[in-house]
Amino acid sequence: MRVGFIGLGAMGRHMALNLLRAGYSLKVHDVLPDAAGALLAAGARWAASPAEAAQHADVVFTSLPGPAEVESVGFGPRGLAETLAPGAAWIELSTNSPPSVRSLHARLAAKGAQLLDAPVSGGPQGAKEGRLAIWVGGDAATYARCRPLLERIGDRPQYVGSIGAGTIAKLAHNCASFTVQAALAEAFTLGVKAGVEPLALFRALRHGALGRKRTFDRLAEHFLPGRYDPPAHTLRLAQKDMRLALEMARDAGVPLQLGELAMKELAEALQRGWGERDARIAMTLQEERAGVSVRVPEDALRDALD
């Protein structure tokens, strides 16, 4: 299979090298020619433009900073769409926007080619080791055909739905990641300023109930199946705990913006009369605001966790 790879930055150069090591014939391009040095030394061929990288290719990968660069590489002057053949696939690895990838997909489909939006997560080290999560949206048959390549650059490629679904999953993932980071920053500044040494606090939080189980696995216990009875920890007790934590924060002079928001959610849920139900029932308030249900059948959840 002939492969083009465009974008040889901190992530792209490692992913391209893993494809090359797997035996694929590779043409590479970057706005900085020096970025291709290691790949050319390993046997890749240089392409002077995105169009040249896509010429005669069965699959073209792009790993770029954002939507503007993807648009330029795809449909700008000497863009890859000029030469990508009918039946070929463009796998877009960048973190993009759903409207952008859907537009790219529609224009590419008019030429008889397919776009997969396939953003990745794992950082440069994960790219180097081939340990990346890859969320893929687009034509299922095209994904099946390209999966062997995706498995060479990441250990967890996952098909999540129609075009744009990969990008939606990546943006939701990053939203969760950065929000959790902000919450942990609040928790650690609170604990340290209130009087616990940082390493001791790290050990304490890591070995607590929350730290022992992966964050997203816990969603399958209450939120996704919509199971809040019998309670593991009642809403009334959770609201009491959060009130005490906020009192401690005020005494220590530590602002807790996210903590105050969490308290507001617990208080609103308590006003609904849910005090003796599981505390996670407060999460359903956001479902109401968003006008969407996230319910998943329990047998499907068991399969997903296995």
N, C-alpha and C positions, 0 to 999 in steps of 0.2 A: 504494500500500500504506500503510495507516494504522499508525503505529508509536507505542508508548509507551516512555518511557525513564525509569527510576527509579534514582536515585543519581548526583548531579552533582558528585562530588568531583574530585580531581586528575586522574583518568583519565576518569571518566564524562562530564564536561562537554565534553571535547574530542571524544569519540566521538559524543556526541549532536549536537554542532555539525556534524560531518562528515556525518552522516545528513541533517541539515537542509539543508546546502549541496547535497547530492545530489538534493534535490527531494522528499524524503519528508515527508508530513504528520506532525508530531510533537507529542505531548503529553508533558510532563515533570513529574516530581515529585522532591522531595528533602525530608528533614526540616528543612533550612534553606532557606526560600523564597528568600533572597537569592542562593543558589547558581545560581538559574535566570536571573539578570538578563540576561546576554549572550544566552542562548538565546531568551528572550522578546522581546528587542530585535530578534533576527534572524527572528522569525516563529513561534516555537514557542508552543503554548498551555499554560497552567498547569493541572495536575491537583491537586486538594486532597488526594488520597489515592492509594495504589497501585491501589485498586479503580477509581477514576476514570481513572487512566492506562491501565488495561487495557480499559476499557469501549469496545466497538466496534473495538478494535485487532486487526489481523491478526497482529502480532508485538509482544511486549513484551521489552525488554532490562532487566536489572538489573545494576548495577555497585556492589557493596556490600562492607563490610569483611570479613565472614566468615559462617560458617554460621548463627549466631544471628540476624543481621540479615536474611539471606535467608529464613529460616523465618518471621520476623515479617512481612516484606513480602509473602511469598507466601500464607501461611495464617493470619496474625493477623487481628485486627479490621480491617475495610476493606482486607483483603489482595487482591492481584490475582486470586487464584483465585476470588473471589466473582463476578467479572464477565468473566473471560476466556472467550471463546466457544468452543464445540466447533469443532475444526479450526484454531484459532489456535495460535501457538507462543510459548513463553517461552524466551528465550535468556539463560542465566545466565552472566555474564562474570566473576563473582567467583572468587577462589581458595577452593575449598570442600573438602569431604571426600567421598570416593566413597559412603559409606553415606548421607550427607545428600542428595546429588543423586539417588540411586536412590529414596530415599523420596519426595522431591518429585515425581519422574517418575511413580511408581506412583499417587500421589494425583491428579496432574494427568490422567493417562491415564483414570482413572475418570470424569473430567468431559469426556472426549473431546478434550482438548488435548494438545499435545506439549511436552516439555522437552528442550532441548539444553544440555548443560553445555559451555561454551565459554570457559574462562579464557584470559586474554591475557597477553602479555609484551612489554615494550618501554618501559615507564615513561611519565610524562606527556608527554615530548617526542615519543616514538613515537606516542602517542595523538593528539597535536596534528597531527603530520605524516601520520597514517594509515599509519604503518609499525609494525605490530604483528604478532607471531606469535599466531595463535588456534588452539587445539586443540579440536576439537569431537567430542563423543560424543552418541549418540542415534540416532533414526530417520534412515536415510540419505536417504529421500525428503524429509523435512522439512529436512534440511541442504541438499539440492539446491535446494529452493524458497527458502531463506533466504540462500543463498550470495551473491547480489548485494548484500544489505545488509551482510553480513560483509566483503565486499570494499571497502566504503566506509569501514570503520573500521580495517581492517588489510590489509597487502599480502600476508600469508601465512596465510590460513585453510586449515586442513587437517583433513579428516575422519579420525579415528583409530579409530573403532569404536563399539560400543554404549554405552548410557548409562553414565556414569562414566569412560569412557576418556579424555575430555578432561582431567578432573580428575587422573587418574592420571598422564598425560603431564606436566601442569603441575607436580605435586608432585615427580615424578622429576627434571624439569628444574631446579627450584629446589634440590633436594637436591644435584645435581651442581654447580650454581653456587656454593652456599655452601661446599661442601667444597673445590672448587678455589680459592675465595678464601682459605680457611684455609691450604691448602697453599702458595699463593703468598706469603702473609704470612710463613710460616716461611722460605721460600726467600729472600725479600728481606731479612729481618732477619739471616739467616745470612750472606748475601753482603756486606751493608753492615758488619756488626760484624766480619767476618773481614778487611775492608780494602778493599772496592771502593766507590767513590762511587756514590750511588743512581742517577743518570741513566746513568752508564756501565754499571751492572749491568742497568738496564732495557733499554738498547740491546743488550747482550750476550745476554740471555735472549730478547728478542724476535726476534733474528736467528739464534738457534740453530735446530736442526732442529725442535724442539718448537714454537717460536714461529712458524715459517713456514707451518705447515699448521694449519687449524682443528681444534680438539680432537676434535670428533665425527666428522670425516672420517677421522681416523686409526683409529677403531674398526673401520672397514671393511677395514683392511689385515690385521688379525690376529684380534681378539677375536670379531667377529661371524661371519666365515667359519670360525673355529676353525683357522686356518692358522698354524702355529708353526715350520714347516720349509720351506726352509732359514732360519736365523735372520738377522735384520737386526742384532741385537745380542744376544749370548747371555746367558742367565740368569746364568751364572757371572760374566761381566764386569759385569753390572748389579749383582749382589750386592757385588762388589768396589768399584764406584763408590759405592754407597750406604754401604758401610762407611767409606770414606774421607771422605765428606761428614759422616757422623755423628761421626767422630773430629774433624774440623774444628769442628763445632758444639760439641762438649764443650770443645775448647781455647778457643773464643771465648766460652763461657758462654751459648750460645743453646739453649734447650730446643726440641726438635723432636718434638712428640707424634705428628703424622701421619707424620713421617719415620721414627720408631721403628716405627710400625705397618707402613709400607711395607717396612721392613727385615725385619720378622717374616714378611711374606708371601713375600718373596724367599727367605728362609732355609727356610721350609717347603717351597716349591716345589723348592729345591735338594735337600732331603732325599728328594724323590720320584725323584731321579735325572734331573732335567730340565736339568741344567747346560748342555748344549750345544744346547738348543733356544732359541727366541726368548724373551726376557725376559717378554714379554706373557703367556706361558703361566701365570704366577702368577695372572692374573685368573680362571683357571678354578677356583681354590680357592673363590672366592665362589659360583660356580655350584653346586658340590658342597654347600656349606653351605645354600644357599637351596633346593636341590632343584629347580632349573629350568635349562633349556638356552636360551641366547639365540642359537643358530645361525640364520643366514640364508643361503639359497643365493646363490652369488656373482653369478649373473645378476640376481637381484633387487636386490642391493647396487649393481651397476653402474647399474641403472635409477634407483635412489634418489639416486645421486650426480650423475646427469646433469641 
